[in-house]
Amino acid sequence: MIPLLKRLGLNKYNVDKTSHIEVNTDICLTCRDKPCTLSCPAGTYEALPNGRIEVHYERCLECGGALVICPYNAIKFRFPEGGVSFRYG
Ligand code: SF4
């Protein structure tokens, strides 16, 4: 069996020019544990020293995990025009 990171490395990405993820980072200021940064397998959400979140949308695997785990409903998501093509089932 191929390890997860190698499988993810087989994916093909067609990155959009604009982000398909919007985060209300004012809400993030009050979110102490920032679970989106821990749950995303692709490192899409980065906690900044000022308490806000930076979104690296080009890394997104479109799994929806951050939408589920965000306790404050601070994330708006739409599927990107391009997005990821999974090459390993
Ligand atoms: S879990 Fe939600 S509220 Fe908390 S830092 Fe992430 S996006 Fe912001």
Backbone and ligand atoms as CSV (ligand in chain L), in Angstrom:
chain,resi,resn,atom,element,x,y,z
A,1,MET,N,N,0.849,-1.187,0.000
A,1,MET,CA,C,0.000,0.000,0.000
A,1,MET,C,C,0.889,1.243,0.000
A,2,ILE,N,N,0.514,2.262,-0.776
A,2,ILE,CA,C,1.278,3.505,-0.861
A,2,ILE,C,C,0.931,4.394,0.331
A,3,PRO,N,N,1.944,4.937,1.030
A,3,PRO,CA,C,1.666,5.814,2.177
A,3,PRO,C,C,0.880,7.067,1.754
A,4,LEU,N,N,0.170,7.636,2.726
A,4,LEU,CA,C,-0.719,8.769,2.448
A,4,LEU,C,C,-0.013,9.922,1.744
A,5,LEU,N,N,1.149,10.333,2.239
A,5,LEU,CA,C,1.815,11.499,1.642
A,5,LEU,C,C,2.200,11.246,0.194
A,6,LYS,N,N,2.581,10.026,-0.109
A,6,LYS,CA,C,2.912,9.710,-1.508
A,6,LYS,C,C,1.657,9.724,-2.370
A,7,ARG,N,N,0.553,9.239,-1.813
A,7,ARG,CA,C,-0.711,9.272,-2.559
A,7,ARG,C,C,-1.128,10.715,-2.841
A,8,LEU,N,N,-1.012,11.570,-1.810
A,8,LEU,CA,C,-1.380,12.974,-2.001
A,8,LEU,C,C,-0.482,13.633,-3.040
A,9,GLY,N,N,0.778,13.195,-3.085
A,9,GLY,CA,C,1.722,13.755,-4.053
A,9,GLY,C,C,1.388,13.404,-5.493
A,10,LEU,N,N,0.524,12.429,-5.700
A,10,LEU,CA,C,0.115,12.058,-7.054
A,10,LEU,C,C,-1.002,12.957,-7.593
A,11,ASN,N,N,-1.628,13.717,-6.701
A,11,ASN,CA,C,-2.752,14.553,-7.130
A,11,ASN,C,C,-2.303,15.644,-8.081
A,12,LYS,N,N,-3.236,16.084,-8.898
A,12,LYS,CA,C,-2.969,17.185,-9.826
A,12,LYS,C,C,-3.852,18.359,-9.415
A,13,TYR,N,N,-3.251,19.544,-9.353
A,13,TYR,CA,C,-3.985,20.726,-8.908
A,13,TYR,C,C,-4.129,21.733,-10.040
A,14,ASN,N,N,-5.319,22.263,-10.187
A,14,ASN,CA,C,-5.569,23.378,-11.098
A,14,ASN,C,C,-6.026,24.540,-10.224
A,15,VAL,N,N,-5.076,25.366,-9.834
A,15,VAL,CA,C,-5.345,26.397,-8.832
A,15,VAL,C,C,-6.055,27.587,-9.460
A,16,ASP,N,N,-7.160,27.995,-8.833
A,16,ASP,CA,C,-7.904,29.174,-9.286
A,16,ASP,C,C,-7.116,30.446,-8.980
A,17,LYS,N,N,-7.487,31.546,-9.660
A,17,LYS,CA,C,-6.810,32.821,-9.397
A,17,LYS,C,C,-7.265,33.442,-8.079
A,18,THR,N,N,-8.488,33.147,-7.695
A,18,THR,CA,C,-9.006,33.694,-6.437
A,18,THR,C,C,-9.385,32.549,-5.496
A,19,SER,N,N,-9.383,32.871,-4.227
A,19,SER,CA,C,-9.635,31.853,-3.211
A,19,SER,C,C,-11.091,31.384,-3.216
A,20,HIS,N,N,-11.294,30.102,-3.055
A,20,HIS,CA,C,-12.644,29.550,-2.915
A,20,HIS,C,C,-13.025,29.424,-1.433
A,21,ILE,N,N,-12.119,29.900,-0.574
A,21,ILE,CA,C,-12.362,29.842,0.871
A,21,ILE,C,C,-12.295,31.260,1.429
A,22,GLU,N,N,-13.319,31.635,2.198
A,22,GLU,CA,C,-13.305,32.922,2.893
A,22,GLU,C,C,-13.409,32.652,4.385
A,23,VAL,N,N,-12.564,33.309,5.144
A,23,VAL,CA,C,-12.620,33.164,6.596
A,23,VAL,C,C,-12.842,34.533,7.221
A,24,ASN,N,N,-13.804,34.612,8.120
A,24,ASN,CA,C,-14.016,35.836,8.894
A,24,ASN,C,C,-12.987,35.837,10.022
A,25,THR,N,N,-11.867,36.458,9.767
A,25,THR,CA,C,-10.756,36.369,10.716
A,25,THR,C,C,-10.981,37.204,11.977
A,26,ASP,N,N,-12.000,38.063,11.970
A,26,ASP,CA,C,-12.361,38.740,13.221
A,26,ASP,C,C,-12.847,37.707,14.238
A,27,ILE,N,N,-13.565,36.709,13.730
A,27,ILE,CA,C,-14.047,35.636,14.619
A,27,ILE,C,C,-12.869,34.820,15.132
A,28,CYS,N,N,-11.886,34.588,14.283
A,28,CYS,CA,C,-10.716,33.786,14.676
A,28,CYS,C,C,-9.971,34.387,15.863
A,29,LEU,N,N,-10.065,35.698,16.020
A,29,LEU,CA,C,-9.378,36.343,17.146
A,29,LEU,C,C,-9.838,35.783,18.481
A,30,THR,N,N,-11.090,35.318,18.519
A,30,THR,CA,C,-11.630,34.812,19.783
A,30,THR,C,C,-11.569,33.289,19.869
A,31,CYS,N,N,-11.024,32.649,18.860
A,31,CYS,CA,C,-10.964,31.175,18.814
A,31,CYS,C,C,-9.602,30.742,19.358
A,32,ARG,N,N,-9.606,30.253,20.560
A,32,ARG,CA,C,-8.334,29.994,21.243
A,32,ARG,C,C,-7.539,28.839,20.625
A,33,ASP,N,N,-8.195,27.714,20.370
A,33,ASP,CA,C,-7.463,26.513,19.955
A,33,ASP,C,C,-7.231,26.395,18.451
A,34,LYS,N,N,-7.979,27.144,17.678
A,34,LYS,CA,C,-7.833,27.161,16.212
A,34,LYS,C,C,-7.752,25.747,15.614
A,35,PRO,N,N,-8.812,24.972,15.813
A,35,PRO,CA,C,-8.780,23.578,15.371
A,35,PRO,C,C,-8.622,23.400,13.862
A,36,CYS,N,N,-8.954,24.403,13.076
A,36,CYS,CA,C,-8.779,24.261,11.616
A,36,CYS,C,C,-7.311,24.046,11.280
A,37,THR,N,N,-6.424,24.643,12.063
A,37,THR,CA,C,-4.993,24.521,11.765
A,37,THR,C,C,-4.467,23.122,12.097
A,38,LEU,N,N,-5.176,22.422,12.972
A,38,LEU,CA,C,-4.741,21.089,13.382
A,38,LEU,C,C,-5.388,19.991,12.541
A,39,SER,N,N,-6.571,20.264,12.042
A,39,SER,CA,C,-7.328,19.201,11.370
A,39,SER,C,C,-7.044,19.097,9.878
A,40,CYS,N,N,-6.667,20.176,9.245
A,40,CYS,CA,C,-6.494,20.145,7.789
A,40,CYS,C,C,-5.247,19.338,7.417
A,41,PRO,N,N,-5.403,18.271,6.637
A,41,PRO,CA,C,-4.238,17.450,6.294
A,41,PRO,C,C,-3.289,18.138,5.320
A,42,ALA,N,N,-3.755,19.211,4.692
A,42,ALA,CA,C,-2.947,19.888,3.681
A,42,ALA,C,C,-2.316,21.176,4.184
A,43,GLY,N,N,-2.573,21.549,5.437
A,43,GLY,CA,C,-1.995,22.785,5.970
A,43,GLY,C,C,-2.568,24.039,5.327
A,44,THR,N,N,-3.851,23.998,5.014
A,44,THR,CA,C,-4.485,25.143,4.349
A,44,THR,C,C,-4.621,26.341,5.282
A,45,TYR,N,N,-4.815,26.090,6.578
A,45,TYR,CA,C,-5.077,27.165,7.536
A,45,TYR,C,C,-3.856,27.361,8.426
A,46,GLU,N,N,-3.340,28.589,8.424
A,46,GLU,CA,C,-2.144,28.901,9.212
A,46,GLU,C,C,-2.489,29.956,10.259
A,47,ALA,N,N,-2.177,29.669,11.501
A,47,ALA,CA,C,-2.399,30.645,12.571
A,47,ALA,C,C,-1.291,31.687,12.532
A,48,LEU,N,N,-1.676,32.956,12.531
A,48,LEU,CA,C,-0.710,34.047,12.523
A,48,LEU,C,C,-0.484,34.549,13.951
A,49,PRO,N,N,0.663,35.165,14.194
A,49,PRO,CA,C,0.937,35.664,15.553
A,49,PRO,C,C,-0.082,36.695,16.033
A,50,ASN,N,N,-0.774,37.368,15.118
A,50,ASN,CA,C,-1.755,38.382,15.520
A,50,ASN,C,C,-3.119,37.783,15.850
A,51,GLY,N,N,-3.225,36.452,15.844
A,51,GLY,CA,C,-4.476,35.798,16.223
A,51,GLY,C,C,-5.410,35.515,15.064
A,52,ARG,N,N,-5.057,35.976,13.891
A,52,ARG,CA,C,-5.909,35.722,12.722
A,52,ARG,C,C,-5.411,34.470,11.997
A,53,ILE,N,N,-6.106,34.130,10.923
A,53,ILE,CA,C,-5.789,32.951,10.124
A,53,ILE,C,C,-5.414,33.392,8.715
A,54,GLU,N,N,-4.387,32.791,8.167
A,54,GLU,CA,C,-4.077,32.974,6.750
A,54,GLU,C,C,-4.499,31.689,6.035
A,55,VAL,N,N,-5.186,31.861,4.910
A,55,VAL,CA,C,-5.684,30.707,4.154
A,55,VAL,C,C,-4.796,30.479,2.934
A,56,HIS,N,N,-4.226,29.286,2.853
A,56,HIS,CA,C,-3.452,28.887,1.674
A,56,HIS,C,C,-4.377,28.015,0.822
A,57,TYR,N,N,-5.285,28.672,0.121
A,57,TYR,CA,C,-6.366,27.933,-0.546
A,57,TYR,C,C,-5.854,26.987,-1.621
A,58,GLU,N,N,-4.664,27.284,-2.156
A,58,GLU,CA,C,-4.121,26.439,-3.224
A,58,GLU,C,C,-3.755,25.040,-2.718
A,59,ARG,N,N,-3.693,24.870,-1.399
A,59,ARG,CA,C,-3.370,23.562,-0.827
A,59,ARG,C,C,-4.609,22.704,-0.580
A,60,CYS,N,N,-5.769,23.287,-0.696
A,60,CYS,CA,C,-7.019,22.643,-0.260
A,60,CYS,C,C,-7.302,21.349,-1.029
A,61,LEU,N,N,-7.671,20.310,-0.277
A,61,LEU,CA,C,-8.036,19.014,-0.857
A,61,LEU,C,C,-9.553,18.859,-0.976
A,62,GLU,N,N,-10.286,19.903,-0.606
A,62,GLU,CA,C,-11.756,19.944,-0.734
A,62,GLU,C,C,-12.438,18.860,0.095
A,63,CYS,N,N,-11.860,18.540,1.236
A,63,CYS,CA,C,-12.449,17.480,2.062
A,63,CYS,C,C,-13.575,18.006,2.939
A,64,GLY,N,N,-13.597,19.312,3.201
A,64,GLY,CA,C,-14.657,19.884,4.021
A,64,GLY,C,C,-14.441,19.751,5.515
A,65,GLY,N,N,-13.313,19.216,5.925
A,65,GLY,CA,C,-13.068,18.985,7.347
A,65,GLY,C,C,-13.077,20.265,8.174
A,66,ALA,N,N,-12.507,21.318,7.649
A,66,ALA,CA,C,-12.442,22.569,8.411
A,66,ALA,C,C,-13.833,23.159,8.635
A,67,LEU,N,N,-14.727,22.956,7.674
A,67,LEU,CA,C,-16.098,23.457,7.832
A,67,LEU,C,C,-16.783,22.762,8.999
A,68,VAL,N,N,-16.487,21.495,9.165
A,68,VAL,CA,C,-17.118,20.720,10.226
A,68,VAL,C,C,-16.523,21.067,11.583
A,69,ILE,N,N,-15.216,21.264,11.614
A,69,ILE,CA,C,-14.552,21.411,12.911
A,69,ILE,C,C,-14.556,22.852,13.434
A,70,CYS,N,N,-14.758,23.821,12.571
A,70,CYS,CA,C,-14.781,25.220,13.035
A,70,CYS,C,C,-15.969,25.426,13.972
A,71,PRO,N,N,-15.705,25.793,15.239
A,71,PRO,CA,C,-16.804,25.902,16.207
A,71,PRO,C,C,-17.627,27.174,16.051
A,72,TYR,N,N,-17.169,28.115,15.222
A,72,TYR,CA,C,-17.845,29.412,15.110
A,72,TYR,C,C,-18.416,29.703,13.728
A,73,ASN,N,N,-18.402,28.703,12.853
A,73,ASN,CA,C,-18.968,28.878,11.514
A,73,ASN,C,C,-18.328,30.077,10.788
A,74,ALA,N,N,-17.020,30.197,10.938
A,74,ALA,CA,C,-16.310,31.360,10.392
A,74,ALA,C,C,-15.849,31.159,8.952
A,75,ILE,N,N,-16.036,29.963,8.418
A,75,ILE,CA,C,-15.493,29.633,7.097
A,75,ILE,C,C,-16.616,29.547,6.075
A,76,LYS,N,N,-16.423,30.245,4.948
A,76,LYS,CA,C,-17.328,30.091,3.803
A,76,LYS,C,C,-16.549,29.395,2.699
A,77,PHE,N,N,-17.145,28.388,2.103
A,77,PHE,CA,C,-16.448,27.545,1.131
A,77,PHE,C,C,-17.331,27.322,-0.085
A,78,ARG,N,N,-16.714,27.371,-1.259
A,78,ARG,CA,C,-17.390,26.903,-2.476
A,78,ARG,C,C,-16.395,26.016,-3.203
A,79,PHE,N,N,-16.875,25.103,-3.989
A,79,PHE,CA,C,-15.940,24.278,-4.740
A,79,PHE,C,C,-15.254,25.125,-5.804
A,80,PRO,N,N,-13.937,24.980,-5.963
A,80,PRO,CA,C,-13.210,25.814,-6.934
A,80,PRO,C,C,-13.506,25.397,-8.372
A,81,GLU,N,N,-13.247,26.324,-9.301
A,81,GLU,CA,C,-13.420,26.029,-10.737
A,81,GLU,C,C,-12.485,24.892,-11.154
A,82,GLY,N,N,-11.217,25.009,-10.731
A,82,GLY,CA,C,-10.226,23.992,-11.087
A,82,GLY,C,C,-10.196,22.898,-10.049
A,83,GLY,N,N,-9.451,23.151,-9.025
A,83,GLY,CA,C,-9.433,22.218,-7.908
A,83,GLY,C,C,-8.480,21.064,-8.087
A,84,VAL,N,N,-8.705,20.046,-7.296
A,84,VAL,CA,C,-7.783,18.917,-7.232
A,84,VAL,C,C,-8.349,17.724,-8.004
A,85,SER,N,N,-7.469,17.060,-8.738
A,85,SER,CA,C,-7.844,15.810,-9.404
A,85,SER,C,C,-7.121,14.679,-8.695
A,86,PHE,N,N,-7.875,13.850,-8.009
A,86,PHE,CA,C,-7.264,12.750,-7.266
A,86,PHE,C,C,-6.854,11.655,-8.242
A,87,ARG,N,N,-5.631,11.199,-8.090
A,87,ARG,CA,C,-5.096,10.205,-9.022
A,87,ARG,C,C,-4.915,8.846,-8.380
A,88,TYR,N,N,-5.302,8.768,-7.130
A,88,TYR,CA,C,-5.184,7.487,-6.442
A,88,TYR,C,C,-6.415,7.325,-5.593
A,89,GLY,N,N,-7.183,6.296,-5.849
A,89,GLY,CA,C,-8.467,6.112,-5.190
A,89,GLY,C,C,-8.362,5.939,-3.723
L,1,SF4,S1,S,-11.577,27.042,13.701
L,1,SF4,FE1,FE,-12.835,28.632,12.701
L,1,SF4,S2,S,-12.889,30.368,14.135
L,1,SF4,FE2,FE,-11.240,28.968,14.791
L,1,SF4,S3,S,-9.378,29.826,13.836
L,1,SF4,FE3,FE,-10.194,28.261,12.423
L,1,SF4,S4,S,-11.558,29.363,10.993
L,1,SF4,FE4,FE,-11.161,30.733,12.756
